[in-house]
Amino acid sequence: MTHFETQICSCLLQAHYGEIVAKVGTHLIHTGCQPLRLIANDTETPIDQVKKALCVLIHHNFASYHVHKRGFVEYEVHCAHIIRILRYPRYIYSAKTLYGDTGELIVEELLQNGKMTMSAVVKKVADRLRETMEDNKTREHSETSNTFVRLVQTHFLQKCGLVSESVTAEGSQPSRAPTLITDEKEMYTVPNLSVVDSSQTSSEIVRTMLRMSEVTTSSSSSHTQPLSSNEIFRAFPPGYNLSKPVLDQYLTLLSDDPVSVSVHTLPVWNESETWGLVVITDLHRALASLARATVESVVQERFGSRSARIFRLLLRKRHLEQKQVEDFAMIPAKEAKGMMYRMLSENYISLQEIPKTPDHAPSRTFYLYTVNLLPTARMILQRCYKTVVNLINRREYETRENKRLLEKSQRIEAIMASMQATGAEEQQLQEIEEMITAPEQQQLETLKHNVNMLDSSENQVDETIFILESYINTTRIEKEVPSKR
């Protein structure tokens, strides 16, 4: 666990769950697995508060427990799960995009509460919807239940593990901690329902293929499961009026484009004695393309467009000498050397020596510049972690510096809400509003703007984190698979 990963986890726990949870979580990140009493002693925190903090961490899947071979229970924190807090707004936005306001509220409730029963979620979301739509309450409750089922069916949600009811043998001591059993067949026991989305035809084809593959393809798989063009045609939304021959043409065009979605098509002979297509999406290649574009954009922002031109050239040509870079990029030698030295010093590009003779004499050695995308992605990922830590700290500083003004504003809003509920006159409400002076109002607007900018920046950085993490993880899996075979 790197320093910046530890820092970002500590900041996220502090910001979302408070000081005690952050203290316990950060301590477990540093120490690894530890029993309850040792955590309480090392953090100098009362044991009942440590228990509550561990309950919060476990309830939100940030921590887990297991029984040590000596009989005591140990707790450990999962850093990767904590970092996903950054992605919560995107989860909510995705649910809203696919399933509307009802899907948004369901996912928001579960992210805020960690684990809930379906009945509790449906009731709470239905109540929130009733506040905005007073008519047809029965229909609203039914829609909430249906949306919840669709979220489970598409694996947005899943059942939690059940406590084992195994009976211990006579004379043996009961287990110090409950054992959870996860039955994969019961995790998504819902009817099959289809979701129709609108977009352009080509993107809708890709979306349909990915939606068909998302529940059959493992998260660690580099390719989706094979899909026949007939299956895609049957699952395609009917509103597009797309014929089967036209769909096959789209699939062929997509397979010929190596940059877009990395679709591979294979002709097959099916049972109806007609030629068809089998489609496979290369997820690893698609993620590599996204990571490459992300790294290129970072280089352009950091070093300028000319340096980005050199960087893209090295990505495409793999290995080039100094003179070749100058010629292909059409940049003067002096400028090109300066740009390449700066990128080399910050580890965005690397230099490989190929000697002609065993003595490695400089005059008889080729010096080739290249880009190692995977190490570069790892380096940028660590910088992204550091950036998020800085953004969180800056937001806390802005809030802390304006604490009194924020408290005053909240008090005034509460007074106005109370007076409006009692039917106060407009003049009285205006007098209450004037308790905040014009300079204070301007200061509040500036604070709101700054906080919104920090939140937006945090979401943008998390998008980069997601792309780079996905690329790094799939590359690691790709390297491990051949060794296991």
C-alpha positions as CSV (number, residue, x, y, z in Angstrom):
1,M,0.0,0.0,0.0
2,T,1.5,3.3,-1.1
3,H,1.7,6.5,0.9
4,F,-0.8,8.3,-1.3
5,E,-3.3,5.4,-1.2
6,T,-3.2,5.4,2.6
7,Q,-3.7,9.2,2.6
8,I,-6.6,9.2,0.2
9,C,-8.4,6.4,2.3
10,S,-7.8,8.4,5.5
11,C,-9.2,11.6,4.0
12,L,-12.3,9.9,2.5
13,L,-13.2,8.1,5.8
14,Q,-12.7,11.4,7.7
15,A,-14.8,13.4,5.2
16,H,-17.7,10.9,5.0
17,Y,-17.8,8.9,8.3
18,G,-16.0,11.0,10.9
19,E,-12.9,11.1,13.0
20,I,-13.2,7.8,14.9
21,V,-14.0,5.7,11.8
22,A,-11.1,7.4,10.0
23,K,-8.7,6.7,13.0
24,V,-9.7,3.0,13.2
25,G,-9.6,2.5,9.4
26,T,-6.3,4.3,8.9
27,H,-4.8,2.3,11.8
28,L,-5.8,-1.0,10.2
29,I,-4.5,0.1,6.8
30,H,-1.1,0.7,8.4
31,T,-1.0,-2.5,10.6
32,G,-3.0,-5.0,8.6
33,C,-5.2,-7.6,10.5
34,Q,-5.7,-6.9,14.2
35,P,-8.0,-8.1,17.0
36,L,-10.5,-5.7,18.7
37,R,-8.6,-5.0,21.9
38,L,-5.3,-4.4,20.2
39,I,-7.0,-1.8,17.9
40,A,-8.5,-0.1,20.9
41,N,-5.1,0.0,22.8
42,D,-3.1,1.2,19.8
43,T,-5.5,3.9,18.8
44,E,-6.2,4.9,22.5
45,T,-10.0,4.7,21.7
46,P,-12.7,3.3,24.0
47,I,-13.5,-0.2,23.0
48,D,-17.2,0.5,22.5
49,Q,-16.4,3.3,20.0
50,V,-14.0,1.0,18.2
51,K,-16.8,-1.5,17.9
52,K,-19.1,1.1,16.4
53,A,-16.4,2.2,14.0
54,L,-15.8,-1.4,12.9
55,C,-19.6,-1.9,12.4
56,V,-19.7,1.1,10.1
57,L,-16.7,-0.2,8.1
58,I,-18.1,-3.7,7.8
59,H,-21.6,-2.4,7.0
60,H,-20.2,-0.5,4.1
61,N,-18.0,-3.3,2.9
62,F,-14.8,-1.4,3.8
63,A,-13.7,-4.0,6.3
64,S,-14.1,-7.7,6.9
65,Y,-13.3,-10.2,9.7
66,H,-12.1,-13.7,10.1
67,V,-11.4,-16.1,12.9
68,H,-7.7,-16.6,13.5
69,K,-6.4,-20.2,13.9
70,R,-5.9,-19.4,17.6
71,G,-9.6,-18.6,18.1
72,F,-9.7,-14.8,18.2
73,V,-11.4,-12.6,15.6
74,E,-9.2,-10.3,13.4
75,Y,-10.4,-7.3,11.4
76,E,-8.9,-5.9,8.2
77,V,-9.6,-2.9,5.9
78,H,-9.9,-3.1,2.1
79,C,-8.3,0.1,0.7
80,A,-9.7,-0.4,-2.8
81,H,-13.3,-0.4,-1.5
82,I,-12.7,2.9,0.3
83,I,-11.2,4.6,-2.8
84,R,-14.5,3.7,-4.6
85,I,-16.2,6.3,-2.5
86,L,-15.0,8.7,-5.1
87,R,-17.1,6.9,-7.7
88,Y,-20.4,7.0,-5.7
89,P,-21.7,10.1,-7.7
90,R,-21.0,8.2,-10.9
91,Y,-22.9,5.1,-9.7
92,I,-25.8,7.3,-8.8
93,Y,-25.7,9.1,-12.2
94,S,-25.5,5.8,-14.0
95,A,-28.6,4.5,-12.2
96,K,-30.4,7.8,-13.0
97,T,-29.4,7.6,-16.7
98,L,-30.6,4.0,-17.0
99,Y,-33.5,3.8,-14.6
100,G,-34.6,7.4,-14.0
101,D,-35.2,9.2,-10.7
102,T,-36.4,6.0,-9.0
103,G,-33.1,4.2,-9.8
104,E,-31.1,7.2,-8.7
105,L,-32.8,7.3,-5.3
106,I,-32.5,3.5,-4.7
107,V,-28.8,3.5,-5.4
108,E,-28.3,6.7,-3.3
109,E,-30.1,5.1,-0.3
110,L,-28.0,2.0,-0.4
111,L,-24.7,3.9,-0.8
112,Q,-25.6,6.0,2.2
113,N,-26.7,3.1,4.4
114,G,-24.4,0.4,3.2
115,K,-26.9,-2.6,3.5
116,M,-30.6,-2.5,3.7
117,T,-33.5,-4.9,3.2
118,M,-35.5,-4.5,-0.1
119,S,-38.7,-3.6,1.8
120,A,-36.9,-0.8,3.7
121,V,-35.4,0.6,0.5
122,V,-38.6,0.5,-1.5
123,K,-40.6,2.1,1.3
124,K,-38.1,4.9,1.9
125,V,-37.7,5.7,-1.8
126,A,-41.5,5.5,-2.4
127,D,-42.0,7.9,0.5
128,R,-39.5,10.3,-1.0
129,L,-41.2,10.1,-4.4
130,R,-44.6,10.7,-2.8
131,E,-43.4,14.0,-1.5
132,T,-43.0,15.3,-5.0
133,M,-45.9,13.3,-6.6
134,E,-49.0,13.2,-4.4
135,D,-51.2,11.5,-7.0
136,N,-51.3,7.8,-7.8
137,K,-49.4,6.5,-4.8
138,T,-50.0,2.9,-5.5
139,R,-48.5,3.2,-9.0
140,E,-45.4,4.9,-7.6
141,H,-44.8,2.1,-5.0
142,S,-45.2,-0.5,-7.8
143,E,-42.7,1.4,-10.0
144,T,-40.2,1.5,-7.2
145,S,-40.4,-2.2,-6.7
146,N,-40.0,-2.9,-10.4
147,T,-37.0,-0.6,-10.6
148,F,-35.4,-2.3,-7.7
149,V,-35.9,-5.7,-9.4
150,R,-34.3,-4.4,-12.6
151,L,-31.3,-3.1,-10.7
152,V,-30.8,-6.5,-9.2
153,Q,-31.3,-8.3,-12.5
154,T,-28.6,-6.1,-14.1
155,H,-26.2,-6.7,-11.2
156,F,-26.3,-3.1,-9.9
157,L,-27.4,-4.6,-6.6
158,Q,-27.0,-8.1,-5.1
159,K,-28.1,-9.9,-2.0
160,C,-25.8,-10.0,1.1
161,G,-24.5,-13.2,2.5
162,L,-26.7,-15.1,4.9
163,V,-25.5,-16.3,8.3
164,S,-24.8,-20.0,8.4
165,E,-27.2,-22.0,10.6
166,S,-24.8,-25.0,11.0
167,V,-25.1,-26.7,14.4
168,T,-21.9,-27.2,16.3
169,A,-21.0,-30.6,17.7
170,E,-21.7,-31.4,21.4
171,G,-18.9,-30.3,23.6
172,S,-17.4,-28.0,21.0
173,Q,-17.2,-24.3,21.5
174,P,-19.4,-22.1,19.2
175,S,-17.6,-19.9,16.6
176,R,-16.4,-16.5,17.8
177,A,-17.8,-14.9,14.7
178,P,-20.8,-15.7,12.4
179,T,-20.0,-17.4,9.1
180,L,-21.6,-15.8,6.0
181,I,-22.7,-17.9,3.1
182,T,-23.1,-16.5,-0.4
183,D,-25.2,-18.6,-2.8
184,E,-24.5,-17.3,-6.3
185,K,-27.7,-18.7,-7.6
186,E,-29.7,-16.7,-5.1
187,M,-27.8,-13.4,-5.5
188,Y,-29.8,-12.3,-8.5
189,T,-33.1,-14.2,-8.4
190,V,-35.2,-11.8,-10.4
191,P,-37.3,-12.1,-13.6
192,N,-35.6,-11.1,-16.9
193,L,-36.6,-7.6,-17.9
194,S,-35.3,-5.5,-20.8
195,V,-34.3,-1.8,-20.7
196,V,-34.6,0.2,-23.8
197,D,-32.1,3.1,-24.3
198,S,-32.0,5.7,-27.1
199,S,-28.7,6.8,-28.9
200,Q,-27.2,6.5,-32.4
201,T,-27.4,3.2,-34.2
202,S,-23.7,2.1,-34.0
203,S,-23.4,3.1,-30.3
204,E,-26.7,1.4,-29.6
205,I,-25.3,-1.8,-31.1
206,V,-22.3,-1.7,-28.9
207,R,-24.4,-0.9,-25.9
208,T,-26.7,-3.8,-26.6
209,M,-23.7,-6.2,-26.9
210,L,-22.2,-4.9,-23.6
211,R,-25.5,-5.1,-21.8
212,M,-25.9,-8.7,-23.0
213,S,-22.4,-9.6,-21.8
214,E,-22.3,-7.8,-18.5
215,V,-24.0,-10.6,-16.5
216,T,-22.2,-13.4,-18.3
217,T,-18.7,-12.1,-18.5
218,S,-16.4,-12.1,-15.4
219,S,-15.1,-8.8,-14.2
220,S,-11.5,-10.1,-14.6
221,S,-12.1,-11.4,-18.2
222,S,-10.2,-9.8,-21.1
223,H,-13.0,-10.7,-23.6
224,T,-16.7,-10.8,-23.5
225,Q,-18.6,-14.1,-24.1
226,P,-19.2,-14.8,-27.8
227,L,-22.5,-13.5,-29.0
228,S,-24.1,-14.4,-32.3
229,S,-25.5,-11.7,-34.6
230,N,-28.9,-13.4,-34.3
231,E,-28.8,-13.0,-30.5
232,I,-27.9,-9.3,-30.9
233,F,-30.6,-8.7,-33.4
234,R,-33.3,-10.3,-31.1
235,A,-32.1,-8.2,-28.2
236,F,-31.8,-4.9,-30.2
237,P,-34.4,-2.2,-29.2
238,P,-37.3,-2.4,-31.7
239,G,-37.6,1.4,-32.2
240,Y,-34.6,1.5,-34.6
241,N,-36.2,-0.7,-37.3
242,L,-32.8,-2.3,-38.1
243,S,-32.8,-5.2,-40.5
244,K,-30.5,-8.3,-40.0
245,P,-28.3,-7.6,-43.0
246,V,-27.8,-4.0,-42.0
247,L,-26.8,-5.1,-38.5
248,D,-24.2,-7.5,-40.0
249,Q,-22.8,-4.6,-42.0
250,Y,-22.5,-2.5,-38.8
251,L,-20.8,-5.4,-37.0
252,T,-18.3,-5.8,-39.8
253,L,-17.5,-2.1,-39.9
254,L,-17.0,-2.1,-36.1
255,S,-14.6,-5.1,-36.4
256,D,-12.6,-3.2,-39.0
257,D,-12.0,-0.2,-36.7
258,P,-9.1,-1.1,-34.4
259,V,-9.5,2.1,-32.3
260,S,-13.2,2.2,-31.4
261,V,-14.5,-0.8,-29.4
262,S,-12.2,-3.6,-30.5
263,V,-14.9,-5.9,-31.8
264,H,-14.0,-9.2,-33.5
265,T,-16.4,-11.0,-35.8
266,L,-16.1,-14.6,-37.0
267,P,-18.2,-16.2,-39.7
268,V,-20.0,-19.4,-38.5
269,W,-22.4,-21.9,-39.9
270,N,-25.5,-22.1,-37.8
271,E,-28.4,-24.6,-37.5
272,S,-30.5,-22.8,-40.1
273,E,-27.8,-23.5,-42.7
274,T,-27.0,-19.8,-43.2
275,W,-23.8,-17.9,-42.5
276,G,-23.8,-15.7,-39.5
277,L,-21.4,-13.8,-37.3
278,V,-20.1,-14.4,-33.8
279,V,-19.1,-11.2,-32.0
280,I,-16.4,-10.9,-29.2
281,T,-15.5,-7.6,-27.6
282,D,-11.8,-7.3,-26.6
283,L,-12.2,-5.5,-23.3
284,H,-8.5,-5.4,-22.5
285,R,-7.8,-3.7,-25.8
286,A,-10.6,-1.2,-25.3
287,L,-9.3,-0.3,-21.9
288,A,-5.7,0.0,-23.3
289,S,-7.0,2.4,-25.9
290,L,-8.8,4.5,-23.2
291,A,-5.7,4.4,-20.9
292,R,-3.5,5.5,-23.8
293,A,-5.8,8.4,-24.7
294,T,-5.9,9.4,-21.0
295,V,-2.1,9.4,-20.7
296,E,-1.8,11.4,-23.9
297,S,-4.1,14.0,-22.6
298,V,-2.1,14.3,-19.4
299,V,1.1,14.7,-21.4
300,Q,-0.5,17.4,-23.5
301,E,-1.7,19.3,-20.4
302,R,1.6,19.0,-18.7
303,F,4.1,19.5,-21.5
304,G,2.2,21.1,-24.3
305,S,1.0,20.0,-27.8
306,R,4.4,19.6,-29.3
307,S,5.6,17.3,-26.6
308,A,2.3,15.4,-26.9
309,R,3.1,14.9,-30.6
310,I,6.4,13.4,-29.7
311,F,4.8,11.2,-27.1
312,R,2.2,9.9,-29.6
313,L,4.9,9.3,-32.1
314,L,6.8,7.1,-29.7
315,L,3.7,5.2,-28.8
316,R,3.0,4.5,-32.4
317,K,6.6,3.7,-33.6
318,R,7.7,2.0,-30.3
319,H,11.4,2.8,-30.6
320,L,13.1,5.8,-32.2
321,E,16.4,7.5,-32.1
322,Q,16.8,11.2,-31.4
323,K,17.2,12.1,-35.1
324,Q,14.3,10.0,-36.1
325,V,12.1,11.8,-33.5
326,E,13.1,15.2,-34.9
327,D,12.4,14.2,-38.4
328,F,9.1,12.4,-37.9
329,A,7.7,15.0,-35.5
330,M,9.0,17.9,-37.7
331,I,10.3,19.8,-34.7
332,P,13.7,21.6,-34.6
333,A,16.5,19.6,-33.0
334,K,17.1,21.9,-30.1
335,E,13.4,22.1,-29.1
336,A,12.9,18.4,-29.5
337,K,15.9,17.6,-27.3
338,G,14.5,19.9,-24.6
339,M,11.0,18.4,-24.7
340,M,12.3,14.8,-24.7
341,Y,14.7,15.5,-21.8
342,R,11.9,17.0,-19.7
343,M,9.6,14.0,-20.4
344,L,12.5,11.7,-19.7
345,S,13.4,13.3,-16.4
346,E,9.7,12.9,-15.2
347,N,9.6,9.3,-16.4
348,Y,7.0,9.8,-19.1
349,I,9.3,8.3,-21.7
350,S,12.4,6.1,-21.2
351,L,15.7,5.6,-22.9
352,Q,16.9,2.2,-24.0
353,E,20.6,1.5,-24.8
354,I,21.5,-1.1,-27.4
355,P,25.3,-1.5,-27.6
356,K,27.0,-2.7,-30.9
357,T,30.0,-4.0,-29.0
358,P,30.5,-5.6,-25.5
359,D,32.3,-2.6,-24.1
360,H,29.2,-0.4,-24.3
361,A,31.1,2.5,-25.8
362,P,28.8,5.5,-26.3
363,S,30.0,6.0,-29.9
364,R,29.1,2.4,-30.7
365,T,25.7,2.3,-28.9
366,F,22.2,3.0,-30.2
367,Y,20.0,5.2,-27.9
368,L,16.4,4.5,-28.5
369,Y,13.5,6.4,-26.9
370,T,10.3,4.6,-26.1
371,V,7.1,4.8,-24.0
372,N,6.3,2.1,-21.4
373,L,2.6,2.6,-21.1
374,L,2.0,0.5,-18.0
375,P,4.6,2.1,-15.7
376,T,3.5,5.5,-16.9
377,A,-0.1,4.7,-16.1
378,R,1.0,3.6,-12.6
379,M,2.9,6.8,-12.0
380,I,-0.1,9.0,-13.1
381,L,-2.4,6.9,-11.0
382,Q,-0.3,7.7,-7.9
383,R,-0.4,11.4,-8.8
384,C,-4.2,11.2,-9.1
385,Y,-4.4,9.8,-5.6
386,K,-2.3,12.7,-4.4
387,T,-4.5,15.2,-6.3
388,V,-7.6,13.8,-4.6
389,V,-6.0,14.2,-1.2
390,N,-5.2,17.8,-2.0
391,L,-8.8,18.5,-3.2
392,I,-10.3,17.0,-0.1
393,N,-8.0,19.0,2.1
394,R,-8.7,22.2,0.2
395,R,-12.5,21.7,0.5
396,E,-12.1,21.1,4.2
397,Y,-10.0,24.3,4.5
398,E,-12.6,26.4,2.6
399,T,-15.4,25.1,4.8
400,R,-13.4,25.6,8.0
401,E,-12.4,29.2,7.1
402,N,-16.1,30.1,6.5
403,K,-17.6,28.0,9.3
404,R,-19.2,30.9,11.2
405,L,-20.7,32.3,8.0
406,L,-22.1,28.9,7.1
407,E,-23.6,28.4,10.5
408,K,-25.2,31.9,10.3
409,S,-26.7,31.1,6.9
410,Q,-28.1,27.8,8.1
411,R,-29.7,29.4,11.2
412,I,-31.3,32.1,9.0
413,E,-32.6,29.4,6.6
414,A,-34.1,27.5,9.5
415,I,-35.8,30.6,10.8
416,M,-37.2,31.4,7.4
417,A,-38.5,27.9,6.9
418,S,-40.2,28.0,10.3
419,M,-41.8,31.4,9.6
420,Q,-43.0,30.3,6.2
421,A,-44.6,27.2,7.8
422,T,-46.5,29.5,10.2
423,G,-47.6,31.8,7.4
424,A,-45.4,34.8,8.0
425,E,-45.7,37.9,5.8
426,E,-43.4,38.7,3.0
427,Q,-42.0,41.8,4.7
428,Q,-41.0,39.7,7.8
429,L,-39.3,37.2,5.6
430,Q,-37.4,40.0,3.8
431,E,-36.2,41.4,7.1
432,I,-34.8,38.0,8.0
433,E,-33.1,37.7,4.7
434,E,-31.4,41.1,5.2
435,M,-29.6,39.7,8.3
436,I,-27.0,38.4,5.8
437,T,-25.2,41.5,4.4
438,A,-24.3,41.9,0.8
439,P,-20.6,41.2,1.4
440,E,-21.5,38.0,3.3
441,Q,-23.8,36.9,0.5
442,Q,-21.0,37.5,-2.0
443,Q,-18.7,35.4,0.3
444,L,-21.2,32.6,0.4
445,E,-21.6,32.6,-3.4
446,T,-17.8,32.5,-3.8
447,L,-17.6,29.6,-1.3
448,K,-20.4,27.7,-3.0
449,H,-18.6,28.2,-6.4
450,N,-15.3,27.0,-5.0
451,V,-16.7,23.9,-3.4
452,N,-18.6,23.0,-6.6
453,M,-15.4,23.4,-8.6
454,L,-13.6,21.1,-6.1
455,D,-16.3,18.5,-6.3
456,S,-16.3,18.6,-10.0
457,S,-12.5,18.3,-10.1
458,E,-12.7,15.3,-7.8
459,N,-15.2,13.6,-10.1
460,Q,-13.0,14.3,-13.1
461,V,-9.9,12.9,-11.4
462,D,-11.8,9.8,-10.3
463,E,-12.7,9.2,-14.0
464,T,-8.9,9.1,-14.7
465,I,-8.4,6.8,-11.7
466,F,-11.1,4.4,-12.9
467,I,-9.6,4.1,-16.4
468,L,-6.0,3.7,-15.2
469,E,-7.0,1.2,-12.5
470,S,-9.0,-0.9,-14.9
471,Y,-6.2,-0.9,-17.5
472,I,-3.5,-1.8,-14.8
473,N,-5.7,-4.6,-13.4
474,T,-6.5,-6.2,-16.7
475,T,-2.9,-6.0,-17.8
476,R,-1.8,-7.8,-14.6
477,I,-4.5,-10.5,-15.2
478,E,-3.3,-10.9,-18.8
479,K,0.2,-11.5,-17.7
480,E,-0.9,-14.0,-15.0
481,V,-3.1,-16.1,-17.1
482,P,-0.4,-17.7,-19.4
483,S,1.7,-18.6,-16.3
484,K,-1.2,-20.6,-14.9
485,R,-1.9,-22.6,-18.0
